[in-house]
């Protein structure tokens, strides 16, 4: 793998790039929000393997990813949808012909869509256009704008690609397809995926590049099944501050690993060598067990008389 550039080797000046293809953005050797979350919550070794510094890494291609990309095109850049999507005349990829057509489309840099997926994409776009708030989120701005800047503390190169930046610059918009747009359900998924850190990363990056902090980072979430419900959600300040804590940790880890060319796996905080782990139960499990104990669920019960137990002995005998 190629050793990542350190701050001493130079970082890009804050700038915005219009029209950069997604494949070129992902190949850009700079730390992204998703990479930062991988560093902060997983480990440096996994980050390096999935980063543009690894020439062997190839993004995983899945049918559901194609659906998400096509939905982005339909909502964010409808003028590019026809030229960017290849319709696969099949209901699935079980036949060799369908798989070959899919692979050819991806090799040409296009999005393969099965027949039923095209209907879903149209329904998703229509649902967003019909939503009184979401319908106003993607008007009069720039889609897929690339932002680059140096981290102010470590100097490492950073990047972001907002789904949509309105011309007024007061907010950023992130379009997500999901199994559920219920805010209570999506909140848990969003935390696991580090979306609070993503929002903070993009807001801070935009402030550096554009010269002013956007007021909000809005997620427009649309379900992938009928009736294609939509929610518009933003994180509160406490969530964003915790996101900034994770981002700061990630930048420090990147700078340290790049300087020493040491990309460790899972280690205890502060440890510089591999070791075994001792773990406990998660807090939610402890609270649940305590509630069950308080309710008397674990109090010893009354055993049957010895004669009854002896009568049951054949039941426990090995066959």
Secondary structure in CASP SS format (residue, H / E / C, confidence):
PFRMAT SS
TARGET T0000
AUTHOR 0000-0000-0000
METHOD secondary structure of the structure
MODEL  1
X C 1.00
X C 1.00
X C 1.00
X C 1.00
X C 1.00
X C 1.00
X H 1.00
X H 1.00
X H 1.00
X C 1.00
X C 1.00
X C 1.00
X C 1.00
X C 1.00
X E 1.00
X E 1.00
X E 1.00
X C 1.00
X C 1.00
X C 1.00
X C 1.00
X H 1.00
X H 1.00
X H 1.00
X H 1.00
X H 1.00
X H 1.00
X C 1.00
X C 1.00
X C 1.00
X E 1.00
X C 1.00
X H 1.00
X H 1.00
X H 1.00
X H 1.00
X H 1.00
X H 1.00
X H 1.00
X H 1.00
X H 1.00
X C 1.00
X C 1.00
X H 1.00
X H 1.00
X H 1.00
X H 1.00
X H 1.00
X H 1.00
X C 1.00
X C 1.00
X C 1.00
X C 1.00
X C 1.00
X C 1.00
X C 1.00
X C 1.00
X C 1.00
X C 1.00
X C 1.00
X C 1.00
X C 1.00
X H 1.00
X H 1.00
X H 1.00
X H 1.00
X H 1.00
X H 1.00
X H 1.00
X H 1.00
X H 1.00
X H 1.00
X H 1.00
X H 1.00
X H 1.00
X H 1.00
X C 1.00
X H 1.00
X H 1.00
X H 1.00
X H 1.00
X H 1.00
X H 1.00
X H 1.00
X E 1.00
X E 1.00
X E 1.00
X E 1.00
X C 1.00
X C 1.00
X C 1.00
X C 1.00
X C 1.00
X C 1.00
X C 1.00
X H 1.00
X H 1.00
X H 1.00
X H 1.00
X H 1.00
X H 1.00
X H 1.00
X H 1.00
X H 1.00
X H 1.00
X H 1.00
X H 1.00
X C 1.00
X C 1.00
X C 1.00
X E 1.00
X E 1.00
X E 1.00
X E 1.00
X H 1.00
X H 1.00
X H 1.00
X H 1.00
X H 1.00
X H 1.00
X H 1.00
X H 1.00
X H 1.00
X H 1.00
X H 1.00
X H 1.00
X H 1.00
X H 1.00
X H 1.00
X H 1.00
X C 1.00
X C 1.00
X C 1.00
X H 1.00
X H 1.00
X H 1.00
X C 1.00
X C 1.00
X C 1.00
X C 1.00
X E 1.00
X E 1.00
X E 1.00
X E 1.00
X E 1.00
X E 1.00
X E 1.00
X E 1.00
X E 1.00
X E 1.00
X C 1.00
X C 1.00
X C 1.00
X C 1.00
X C 1.00
X C 1.00
X E 1.00
X E 1.00
X E 1.00
X E 1.00
X E 1.00
X E 1.00
X E 1.00
X E 1.00
X E 1.00
X E 1.00
X C 1.00
X C 1.00
X C 1.00
X C 1.00
X E 1.00
X E 1.00
X E 1.00
X E 1.00
X E 1.00
X E 1.00
X E 1.00
X E 1.00
X C 1.00
X C 1.00
X C 1.00
X C 1.00
X H 1.00
X H 1.00
X H 1.00
X H 1.00
X H 1.00
X H 1.00
X H 1.00
X H 1.00
X H 1.00
X H 1.00
X C 1.00
X C 1.00
X H 1.00
X H 1.00
X H 1.00
X H 1.00
X H 1.00
X H 1.00
X H 1.00
X H 1.00
X H 1.00
X H 1.00
X H 1.00
X H 1.00
X H 1.00
X H 1.00
X H 1.00
X H 1.00
X C 1.00
X C 1.00
X C 1.00
X C 1.00
X C 1.00
X E 1.00
X E 1.00
X E 1.00
X E 1.00
X E 1.00
X E 1.00
X E 1.00
X E 1.00
X C 1.00
X C 1.00
X C 1.00
X C 1.00
X C 1.00
X C 1.00
X E 1.00
X E 1.00
X E 1.00
X E 1.00
X C 1.00
X C 1.00
X C 1.00
X H 1.00
X H 1.00
X H 1.00
X H 1.00
X H 1.00
X H 1.00
X H 1.00
X H 1.00
X H 1.00
X H 1.00
X H 1.00
X H 1.00
X H 1.00
X H 1.00
X H 1.00
X H 1.00
X H 1.00
X H 1.00
X H 1.00
X H 1.00
X H 1.00
X H 1.00
X H 1.00
X H 1.00
X C 1.00
X C 1.00
X C 1.00
X C 1.00
X C 1.00
X C 1.00
X C 1.00
X C 1.00
X C 1.00
X C 1.00
X C 1.00
X C 1.00
X C 1.00
X C 1.00
X C 1.00
X C 1.00
X C 1.00
X C 1.00
X C 1.00
X C 1.00
X C 1.00
X C 1.00
X H 1.00
X H 1.00
X H 1.00
X H 1.00
X H 1.00
X H 1.00
X H 1.00
X H 1.00
X H 1.00
X H 1.00
X H 1.00
X H 1.00
X C 1.00
X C 1.00
X C 1.00
X C 1.00
X C 1.00
X C 1.00
X C 1.00
X C 1.00
X C 1.00
X C 1.00
X C 1.00
X H 1.00
X H 1.00
X H 1.00
X H 1.00
X H 1.00
X H 1.00
X C 1.00
X H 1.00
X H 1.00
X H 1.00
X H 1.00
X C 1.00
X C 1.00
X C 1.00
END
